[in-house]
């Protein structure tokens, strides 16, 4: 059981909701620990095929909890190092889940909340959603989320948005690759479910391998990527799942994982 998370399973899809609506689902040490623990608990769950990550109440996630930030003001540098490392490990655990993670973003996604969106594979946002790397306005910086955000939005957008701390729209978030689809509030859940259903049509092992391959290959030169990509494809072709998928295609039938 969790104090700050609501978790329920609908078939092969797990719905995880940040549940601190009174503080717009802001992070504190407990929420960070619970998200890390939850990610560890489902990593090897063969029945899980997709995750939907959302926030209760009026916002997705407003960044850091003010009361938690007040504690860090009194921390030593070593204490702050441990605190920041815990957050880094949480984002890393979510980022490397072997199933698609779909972000359902509404209201505000600020600071660490944008980092949470960045570790989602697919992000659907309400048209009125607001984003912002607002840390510099507090004299700090978006450090622990930077590896995940830079991978999504690139250096140019980061230089503008990290350094100004300005808030930006869902449309701007889509332009820089942080958001994949913008919808009316009434269409948010339907669109999220559409993506989840689409993910269920692929082989679970193939999707996990594809997600891992992206992380391996995206910044590699062509010569270094060739052995990685050739090995990845060869392994999938001879795997039981790959064999089933290829044979199903040739035999004009649904593969075993996609039969109703």
Secondary structure, 3 states (H helix, E strand, C coil): CCCCEEEEEECCEEEEEECCHHHCCCECHHHHHHHHHHHHHHCCCCCCCEEEEEECCCCCECCECHHHHHHHHCCCHHHHHHHHHHHHHHHHHHHCCCCEEEEEECCEEECHHHHHHHCCCEEEEECCCEEECCHHHHCCCCCCCHHHHHHHHHHHHHHHHHHHCCEEEHHHHHHCCCCCEEECHHHHHHHHHHHHHHHCCCCHHHHHHHHHHHHHHCCCCHHHHHHHHHHHHHHHHHCHHHHHHHHHHHCCCCCHHHCC
